[in-house]
Amino acid sequence: MAKTSLANSLFHVVLRQQDKLIAMGRVVGDGAMFFYIQDVIVDPGYQRQGLGHIIMENIEAYLQKSVKKGSTIGLLAAKGKEAFYRRYGYQDRSGEVLGLGMCKFI
């Protein structure tokens, strides 16, 4: 399932140290109206070195070329990581206007 999921991503970025995967991030969605930033992950042994920033800079460059006026870019931030995404212009959803984000795990 993971192999198929990754292959169907709109865009992905991986950082490796030799053959070891140390960080990744990807964008999923329909490629027109909806884009979701997914799986921005840095190996705990490599955190606090700016690798998450490198991943997001690449994702933002892709999105800048790909999204059109009226598109939506979404993401689900891990608890405590919201400030990381705010640096790139993402806003917390208070629920007042659009409702709270929700998800379902199967």
C-alpha positions as CSV (number, residue, x, y, z in Angstrom):
1,M,0.0,0.0,0.0
2,A,2.8,2.4,0.8
3,K,4.5,1.8,-2.5
4,T,1.3,2.6,-4.4
5,S,0.6,5.6,-2.3
6,L,4.1,7.1,-2.9
7,A,3.9,6.4,-6.6
8,N,0.6,8.3,-6.9
9,S,1.9,11.5,-5.2
10,L,1.8,14.7,-7.2
11,F,5.3,15.6,-6.0
12,H,7.8,14.3,-3.5
13,V,11.1,15.2,-2.0
14,V,13.5,12.9,-0.3
15,L,16.8,13.6,1.4
16,R,19.3,10.8,1.8
17,Q,22.6,10.4,3.5
18,Q,24.3,7.8,1.2
19,D,21.6,5.1,1.0
20,K,19.8,6.1,4.2
21,L,16.5,8.0,3.9
22,I,16.7,10.8,6.5
23,A,13.8,13.1,5.5
24,M,10.9,13.3,3.1
25,G,7.8,15.2,2.2
26,R,5.2,15.0,-0.5
27,V,2.1,16.6,-2.0
28,V,-1.0,14.6,-2.8
29,G,-4.3,15.8,-4.3
30,D,-6.1,16.2,-7.6
31,G,-3.5,18.5,-9.2
32,A,-6.0,21.2,-9.8
33,M,-8.2,22.4,-7.0
34,F,-6.9,20.5,-4.0
35,F,-3.3,20.0,-2.8
36,Y,-2.3,18.4,0.5
37,I,1.1,18.5,2.1
38,Q,1.7,15.0,3.5
39,D,4.4,13.1,5.3
40,V,6.9,15.8,6.1
41,I,9.1,13.7,8.2
42,V,12.7,14.0,9.4
43,D,14.5,11.1,11.1
44,P,14.9,12.1,14.8
45,G,18.7,11.7,14.6
46,Y,18.8,14.5,11.9
47,Q,16.2,16.9,13.4
48,R,17.1,20.6,14.2
49,Q,19.5,20.7,11.2
50,G,17.2,22.6,8.8
51,L,16.2,19.5,6.8
52,G,12.5,20.1,7.3
53,H,13.0,23.6,5.9
54,I,14.7,22.2,2.8
55,I,11.8,19.8,2.3
56,M,9.2,22.6,2.7
57,E,11.2,25.0,0.4
58,N,11.0,22.3,-2.3
59,I,7.3,21.7,-1.7
60,E,6.6,25.4,-1.8
61,A,8.5,25.8,-5.0
62,Y,6.4,23.0,-6.6
63,L,3.2,24.5,-5.3
64,Q,4.1,28.0,-6.6
65,K,4.3,26.5,-10.1
66,S,1.3,24.3,-9.8
67,V,-1.5,26.0,-8.0
68,K,-3.9,28.4,-9.6
69,K,-6.1,31.1,-8.1
70,G,-8.9,29.3,-6.3
71,S,-6.9,26.2,-5.3
72,T,-6.7,25.0,-1.7
73,I,-3.5,23.8,-0.1
74,G,-4.1,21.9,3.1
75,L,-2.1,19.9,5.7
76,L,-2.5,18.2,9.0
77,A,0.2,19.3,11.4
78,A,1.4,16.9,14.1
79,K,0.6,18.2,17.5
80,G,3.2,20.8,18.5
81,K,4.4,21.3,15.0
82,E,1.9,24.0,14.0
83,A,4.5,26.8,14.3
84,F,6.8,25.1,11.8
85,Y,4.1,25.4,9.1
86,R,3.0,28.9,10.1
87,R,6.5,30.1,8.9
88,Y,5.3,29.2,5.4
89,G,2.0,31.0,5.6
90,Y,-0.3,28.2,6.8
91,Q,-3.0,29.2,9.2
92,D,-4.7,27.3,12.0
93,R,-8.3,26.5,11.3
94,S,-10.2,27.8,14.3
95,G,-13.5,26.3,13.1
96,E,-15.4,29.5,13.2
97,V,-15.6,30.0,9.4
98,L,-14.8,26.7,7.8
99,G,-15.3,24.3,10.6
100,L,-12.5,22.2,12.2
101,G,-10.5,19.8,10.1
102,M,-11.4,16.2,10.5
103,C,-10.1,12.9,9.4
104,K,-11.0,9.2,9.4
105,F,-8.5,6.3,9.8
106,I,-9.3,2.9,8.3
